[in-house]
Each structure stands twice: as C-alpha cells, then as structure tokens.
Amino acid sequence: AVQPCKRQREEQEEEISQDNESMWVDGLYRYRWKGRLILHSDPRGVLVRGTGTGMWSAGEVLADYLAEWPEVCAGATCLELGCGVGGVGLMLKACGASRVLLTDVAKQMPLVRRNIEANFPEDETVQVRELDWRCEEHRVDPAPWDCPWSIIVGSDLGYDTDLFEPLVTTIWSQCTPATVVYLALADREEDEEPNVADFVQAASALFECKEIHACRLEPHQSITRILSLQLKQ
C-alpha cells in the first residue's frame, strides 16, 4: 500500500523554514535536512547544472525509510550510485554506517564534496568517487577500502531505459551474495517514461526484486517505490 507522506514532508519543510542555519552561502542554498545533516543544493547552477542540483522525492523517501531501520545501517559498508547531492549516503553514515562511498558522474563531485565537508569533515570513512555506469573501468575497485558492500543504494535512477543495462551491470559488479540493494524509483505514469515494472524486467535476469515500500510525497508527484534486490543464487 502507498503510504501517506505529505505530513512528514510538511514537518520537514517547517523545520527548514524555522532553522537559522538555512541560508545562501557562496551561491548555494544551505539547510538542515531531517534534523541530522546540513545539505547544500545548487538551484543557481554555481557548481553543477542539470538534475543533480538538489534532492528529489525518491531520495527523500529512501532516506526516511532507511532512517527508520537503524539496524540496517549500523556498521554497514555502503555504496551510493548516482548520489546527486549525496543526501541518502550521508544519511546512512549518520545512522551508523561504518563506511560510505558516494558516486556519480564527474560534474557532481564539487557539490558532493561540499556536503561531505559540511557533515563529516576529515572523516576518511566517507569518500566520493567518479563512477559513470557506462564506463567499464569505473566499475573496477571503485572503493578505497578492501571490503565488500553490505548495502548499495540509489534513488530515481530508472528514468532512462538506455541506462538500464549499464546500471544493472554496475550494481551486479559490486554485489556479493550478502549485499542488499535498496533502490527508490519514481513510478512514472507518462506513456513515454519508463516505470518501475520496466526496471524490474531489466534487472530480473540477475536479481531477485521485491517491492518493500511505496510513498507519494505530494499529490502531483509520482509514487516512489522502494525495491530490495539481491543476486539470484
């Protein structure tokens, strides 16, 4: 069942509006996020332009879900794919993850580094790396630590069917049988847009896929569905 999330979103917006840490700094919008983190978004395009300038609904939903299950995060080694501003991965660290690697394309690196520095300065257990799913060489040992991933996360990654194959291959390359993948995907209803079922079809040859949560933040937005993926045995 789709969970009602509007009240939660309104509470978060009220928190932001009342927080004296919300301000413009160096052309970036700095605000307290979910009472745990300081995030910078970039609506003016100072450091980055395009879709990675701020948090999307799917990331909000995934961060909320994982924060409600601290036992999932505690001591985990985590990889975030397509991290955008880095909010979900940083939330995992705030909830007790032992190591977190945030990854995205090269243009996102300055904004992600800014958010790491705002929350975990000089913490070697939070790192950022360039990882373009279409580049095979990026999939080879992206982590700075010699340990398998216990959790891989990503939000709103299923927007382009042309990226399904490299995305699924990238996830597969980073998984062990014990790795659990949590993907929050917008279930778009437009005919020309891929939906969650399309992604599940693309991933099902390699992964067992199960929907574990659904939420619509606002009436005009797509439902976000969280999938749990594990390698097929």
ABEGO torsion letter per residue (X at the ends): XBBBAAAAAAAAAAAAAABAABBBBGGBBBBBBGGABBBBBBAAGAABBEAAABBBAAAAAAAAAAAABAAAABGBBBBBBGAEAGAAAAAAAAAGBABBBBBBBAAAAAAAAAAAAAABBGBAABBBBBBBAABAAAABGABABBBBBABBBBBGAAABAAAAAAAAAAAAAABBAABBBBBBBBBBABAABBBAAAAAAAAAAABBBBBABBBBABAABBBBBBBBBBBBX
